[in-house]
Amino acid sequence: MFSEKNLIYDNDTFRKFINICLDEKVISIDTEFVRNNTYYPRLCLLQIGTSKGSYAIDPNKISNLLLLKKILREKNILKIFHSPRQDIEIFFHLFGSLPNNIFDTQIAYSFISQEYQISYEKLVLNILKIKLDKTFQYYDWTLRPINQNQLNYALNDVYYLRKLYFKIKQKLTSRNRFDWVLEESKIYLDKKLYLNPSENYWKNIYPSKVKHVNLFKLKKIFEWREKKCINFNISRKLVFSDKDVIKLIKNPKNLNTLSIKYKLNNKDLIMFEKILSNNSDTLLENETRLLKINFELLTVLKIILKITSDELNISQNLIATTSDLKKLHFKNNKNSKLFKNWRNEVFGNKIEKFFNNKLKIVAKEKKFFIQKN
């Protein structure tokens, strides 16, 4: 399907290809990367689909990769991705900036079906009726040379991604939801997603999974680990696993054994001993704020959400999560995302009318419906 001509591995060809892309209105983008032993993902292959064909760029052979930033930042080119968080993370750390004007097919599908976070493979099957070959899904893309089968695998993603876009666009346009997807896709264009403050990692540890852990020690050890990982660009598991951090905090006597396992130096050992000797008794579960939840209201809101989802054939989770609903009250909801943009149009205004006794829920033939009050 593709040939060696579809693989770009010299600066001159890459420069010409960038100029071709700058004349495009829509391009599809995908990446192959590895991050087994590194903190940041390592770009191994970049694939771009255009109206003139699909091409793979070998970043190891290109010294002027910065030219790609022109395409990513160009507001007049719509960039098609599927679940692009990791792709955009790569670009952010390479170029220090985020793309403009993106369209996520995973989000888009949730606007025309009730399926949430669909995989690319399943989306291609659902929309295009094509079963993708996933032989190289877990392949080590650092290896060279790239053979024909690997090239076909990589380029098929952006080739079909363009086709998906035009098919889904038709469905969205007929329902006046295309702009909703553009708006929702912007969730990936927030720098906070790709910045990893070392002092914040501890928040990924959930009290429901870890009980009675000293919060001060947890914060400090994870902060130390994050700084080390960032400075040396090495994965967390090579420095100290989450599991071993918890084990150490619960039983400081494990330090000697773990120091051998992770080859800690004297400076690290001194730092650990200082942290572990701290007598703070603040525990992780005490830090968790419990919301006052009106469970009767939550039940009603879930019913309205289900009715809305069924009526519009939009994924419930895309409209609102249970966490979103728990934060709602009869008053002062102006900061909730449910009362902004497309969500307000499909769901927020119904909630507001319900709060103001302008809507009611009725049951007919074992089904719920919304009626004017």
N, C-alpha and C positions, 0 to 999 in steps of 0.2 A: 504493500500500500504506500509506504514511504521509502525514499532512497537516501543515499548518503548526501544528496543535495539538500536534504531537509535538516542536516546537522551543520550548525555554524560553529567553527572553531578557529577563526582568524579575525583580527581586528577590522580589516578592511570590509569583509563581508558583513560583519556585525554592524558597522557604521551604515552601510547601505541599507541593511534590513531595518534599522531604526528609522531612517528617513522614509521608508515605505510605510512603516507602522504609523508614522505621524500624519499620514494622509488617510488613515482608516477612521471610521466612525465607531466601530465596535471591534474589540479584540478579546480573545479568551486567554487566560493566563493560568499556569500551574507550575509547580516546582517539585523536584525530587531532592530530598535532603536527608541528612543523618544527624542525630544528636545523642548517640549512645553514650559517649564519654565526654561530651562538651556541654557547657552551660547554655551556649547559644547554638541554634541550629546551623549546620554548615550546608550551604547551597552547593548541590552537586550537578544539577541540570535545571535549566529554565526553558519552559515550553510556552510558545505564543502561537495562537491561532488567528489568522487574518482571512480576509475575503479572497486572498490570492494563494493561500496554503497554510500549512502548519509547520512550524520550525522549532527545533531544539537548539539551545545555545549551551556550549560547554564553558562554564565560567572559569574553569581552570586554565583555559587557553586564551581568555579575553582579558586584556589589560585595561581596556576602556569601558568596563561594565557600567561605569557611572552614567553613560549615555542613556541607559535604561530609565533613569530618573526622569528624562524628558517625557517619555511616554506615560509613566506613572502619574506625573504631576499635571499632564495635559487635561484640562477640564472638558475639552470637546471630544475626547475619546472615552467611550464607555468601556470599562474594564470588567469582564465577566470572570467570576471566580465561583468555586463551590466550597463553602465553609472555609473562608480565607484567613482565619486567624493566624495560622502558622506561616502561611505564605507572606502575609503582610508583616509579621514579626521579622522575617528574614530581611525584607526590604527596608524596614525601619532601622534595623541595626547596620545594614549596609550603607544606607544613604542618609540616615538621620532625619527622614521625613516620611510622611504617609502619602499614599496615592490619593488622587481626587476621582470622584465620579465612578463608584464601583456598584456592581450588581451581583448579589449572591443568589445562585440558583437554589441553594438549600432553603433560604428564607423565602424565596419566591414561590417554591412549591407549597409551602405552608399557607400561602394566601389563596391557593386554588384547591387545597385538600385539607383534611384534618390530620394528616401525618406530619409529625414534627421531627426535625433534624434527620431527614432521610439521607442515607448514604448515596454517594455518587453512583455506585454500581447499580443500586436499586432504582435510582432516578432515571438512569439511561434505559433500564429495562421497562420501567413504567411508561415513559414518554415515547421512547424511540423503538421499543420492542427489540432491543439488541442486548445480548448477554456479553459483557466484557470479560476478557481474559485477564485474570488478576495474578498471573504467575509471578510477576516481579513486584508484587505489592510490598514485600519485605526484603527486597534485594538491596545489597550494599552498593549504593550508587556512587561510591568513591572509586570503585573499580573501573579500570580502563583496559582495553578499548570497549566501546559500546557496540554491541552487535545488532543485527537487523531486528531480531525479535524484541530486544530491549527498547530500541528506537520506536518500533511500532507501538509498544505498550505505552511509552511516555507520550507520544504524539496523539494517540487515540483520545487521551483525556481532553486535550484542548480542541481537537477536531470535533468531538461529539458535544463538547461544552458549548460551542457556538450554535450547533443545531438545537440543543436544548433551549438555549436562550430565545431563539426565534419562535420555537413552538410555545414556550411558556409565555412569551410576550403577547402572543395572540390571545391567549386565554385571559391574561391579566387586563389587556386593553379592552376586551369585550365587557369586562366587569368593572372598568374604571379603577383598577388597583395597581397599575404600573408604577405610579408615583409613590404609592405606599411602600413598594419594595425598595425603591431608591432611598426613601427616607429611612427605612428600617435597616438597610445595609450599612448605613453610616455608623452603626454601633461598633463596627470594626475600625473606625477612623478616629478612635480616642487614644491618644498617646499613653494614657494611664494603663491600658491593657498590656503595653509592651515595656513599660518601665517597672522594674522590680525592686522597690525600696527594700534594702536588706533588713530593716527593722520591722517589716510587715509580714514576713513569711509565716510567723507563728499563727496568724489568723487562719491559715489553711488547716490547722489542727482543730478538729471539732470536739467539744466537750463530751458529746455522746459516745465518742470512740475512746477518749482518754480521760479517765477520772482521776481526781486528786493529784494533779501535776502542778508543781510550783510554777506560777506564771512568770515570775522574774527570771528564773533559770531558763525556762522555755524560750522566752524572748531573747535573752542574751546569747544563748548557744546557737540558736537559729540565725541570729544576726551575724555572729562570727562566721558561721558556715557560708551564708550567702555572700559575704564580702570575699571570702576565700575563693568561692566558685567563680565569682565575677572577675576577680583579679587575674586568675589563672585560666579562665574559660574552661573549667572542668565540671563534670556533672556532680550533682549533690551526692549521689550514691558512692562516688569515689572519695568524698571527704568525710561524710558521716550520714548514714541513713536516718530517716525520720524515726524508724523503729528503735535504732540504737540511741538516738538522742533521748527518747522517752525512757528507755531502759536505764540510761546513765543518771537521769534526774531522779528516778525512783530509787536507784541504788548506786550511789557514787563510788562504791567499791569496785564497780565494773570498769573504772577508768583505766586501770593498768592493762586489763585484757583488751579493751578497745583501743588503747594507745598503740598497741602492737599491731592490731588489725588494720588501723588506718595510718600507721607510721607517723604519729604525732611527734612534733619536735618539742624541745624543752619550753620554748616560748608558749606553745599551745597548751602544754600541760599546766604551766603556771597560771595561765588565763582560766582554764577549766577549774582548777582547784579554788581559785578566787570566787568564781561564780557559784560553784557547788557549796562553798562554805557560807554563802549568804543565808541569813536566818529569816528572810521574808516569808510570811505564811499565807500570802495571797495565792489562792488556788485558781486554776483555769475556770472551773465551773462557776466560781463566784463572780467572774468577770462578765459572764453571759447575762445580757439583759432580757428578761422575760417580758414579752408583750402582753398587755391585757387584751385578750381576744374575746370578742363577742361571738360565741359559736353559733348562736341562732342567726345572726347577721351573716356570718361566713357561709352557712348552709344556703341561705337565700341567694347570696351573691354567686355561689357556685352553680345554682340552678339557672340564674340569668345568663351566666357565662356559657353554660351548656346549650341553652336555647339559642343564643347568639351564634355560637360555633356551628350548630346544626343548620341554622337558617342561611348562613353565609358560606358554609363549607370552608371555614378557616380553622386552623389548628387552635384548640383552646390554649395551649401553652404559649403560642405566639401572642395571643391577645393578652393573657394575664396568667401569672403563676399563682399558686396558693399563697405564697409569700406576699405577692402584690395585694391580694384580697384581704389578707390579715391586717394590713396596715390601714385599711379604709375605716372611716368613721362616718357618722351621720353629718358631721360638719368638718371643715378645715381639711379638704382633700386637694387643695390647689397645687401641692407639690408632687402629687402622684402622676406618673406617666400615663395612667389610664384616662386622664382628662386632658390629654394633649394629642395633637395631630390626628392620625387615622384612628387611633384607639378611642379617642373621644367620640369620633363619628360613629363607630360601630358598637361601642360598649359604654364608654364613660357617660354619654348623654342619657343612656337608659338608666344607669345607676343614679344619676342626679335626679331624674324624673321619679324614680322609685323612692328616693329619699324624701322627695317633695310630695309624695302621695299622688303622683300623676300617672303611675303605672302600678299594675298589680299582677300577681302570678295566679293563673287559674289552671285547674286540672281537668282534662277532657280525655276520656278513653285511655286512662293510664298514662297520659302524656301531659307535660307542662307547657303552657303558652303564656305569653305576655300580652296583656290588654291594657287599654287606657282606663284609668280609674274614673 
